[in-house]
Amino acid sequence: MLSLGIDSGSTATKGVLFDGAQVIACAARPTSLHPDAALRALCAELHGGEADVITTTGYGRHLLPEARYKITEITCHGAGAAFLAPGCDTVIDIGGQDCKVIALDRDGCVTDFLMNDKCAAGTGRFMQMTMGRVGSDISQLDAFVDGCTPVAINSMCTVFAESEIVGLLARQTAPGDIVLGCVHSICRRTAVFAQRISAGRTIFFSGGLAQSDVMRAVLGEYLSPAALITHPLAPFAGAVGAAVLGWQKYQRRRDTNGTEKRPARNL
């Protein structure tokens, strides 16, 4: 039995194929202006007519008619983190346009959460903007700030922070120092945000920025003494959770009703 989970995010659409024990395939593509098209394309890429059940999550979770289950991103991110890092009690997800902090119980179920989607200053989009301002790309973040000293970025609003960055560049402040200052600003802001729900002792870091060594190191400093952990599939945590939950729901239904006929595919 195979379960396909797709996370339709604001910036990227991610999908994973799950066999009940492990993720056997994953893929991602930009969400762009047409999230429904991104969903269909990713579904066709990973589906291959083999998945018994499809589950969607994220902003565009209602846009794929073939999906049997449509589950909120908070629930899926919690389930994905619990699968990738058993025993974690908190999830910090820094997405393209929002930041989520999720508290989990010992079974990996969500007990509380906070979501900041009103300001981009603590998100991946802000780091993308910052790297663009200094003539680089977010994929080069770690190398760009290597050996640099962070300067203070005081603005807590994207618009004002961008103006602050422009002013620092005009004063010939080293671009790497500015970018590292922005990393500290995001991490400090995220740590304060996490403390609003009493972040636990083992925190799972998910989202695209979890791939960055410097983001993990700086965020870990601000969250100390809690342990910050992550996983190579951290950017796919929402899709992993969708696939795991879809597999569990389908399995329970099949066990209850007997062998269930696979639905027709109309991709």
Salt bridges, closest charged atoms under 4 A:
ASP7 OD2 - LYS14 NZ 3.79
ASP36 OD2 - ARG40 NH1 3.57
GLU45 OE1 - ARG29 NH2 3.04
ASP52 OD1 - ARG262 NE 3.41
GLU73 OE1 - ARG61 NH1 3.32
ASP93 OD1 - HIS77 NE2 3.42
ASP93 OD2 - LYS100 NZ 3.32
ASP98 OD1 - LYS100 NZ 3.06
GLU162 OE2 - ARG133 NH2 2.91
ASP213 OD1 - ARG216 NH2 2.27
GLU260 OE2 - ARG68 NH1 3.21
GLU260 OE1 - ARG253 NE 3.67
